[in-house]
């Protein structure tokens, strides 16, 4: 993982966002957010997010990603992948 992604991972983890890295992420150099974790509803929701969230992502989480020029994309309803903007 590059420095920007690692910084986002560390910041989000401290915030309580359920971040993780699996084998696929290691190969691609990114990380994921576990939307099935019991704490996930505070941060992400594929099906039932408040109106002020962007595509199911809490504004505070989105702010961290935007500041670091990153974005989250739903891989499936249980996982968001975090990527660098090109």
N, C-alpha and C positions, 0 to 999 in steps of 0.2 A: 504494500500500500504506500502511495506517495505521501508526502508531508501534509498536504491539504486534507486528504481523506483521513489520515491518522489523527489530525487535529480535530476534525469533525467527530470522528468516532469517540475520542477522549471527552470532548465537551458534552456530547449527547449522553454518553454513559454517566457522567457526573450529574446531568440533569435528571437521570432516571429512565431515559429512553432505552428500551430493550434491544440494544445493538448486538450483532454477532458476526462472526466470520466463519464460513465453512469452506470446504475444499474448492467449490466453484468460485467463491469470492477470491480465494487465494490465487487461483489461476488468472482471474480477470483483474485483480488488484483493487477491488472495491470491498464494501461491506453491506450488510443487510440490517433491516429493522424487523424484528419478529412481531407481527401483528396478532399472533395467537398467544403471546405472553399475557399473564393476568394483568400486568401493568400497562399493556398496550393501549387500552381504550382512552387513557389520559393523553395519548400522543398521536395515535393513528386509528383510522377506522375506514375500512373499505366500503361498508354498507350504511353506516349511520353516523355521519360526521356533522357537527354543527355548521351552520350556514357560513360562518366566518373562516372556516378551514379551507385550505386549497387542496382539492382532490383528495380529501381525507387525511390531510396532514395539519397538525396543530400549528398555529402561527409562530410560536416561539421556536419550534423545530425548523420550520421553513426559513425563519430569519437566520438561524445559524448556517443553514445550507447556502442561502443566497449570499451572505457575507463572504463565504469561502468559494463562491462560484461553483457550487455543487447543486445537484437536484436529486429528488427521490422519484422512483418510478415503480409502480406496482408490478411485481413479478407474477404474483398471484394474490388472492385475497388474504393469504397468511404472511406475505413477505413483501417489503419494499426494498429495492436495491438502491444504493446511493452511488451516484456517478459524478464525474467531472463534466462541466459544460465544455463543449468543444469550441 
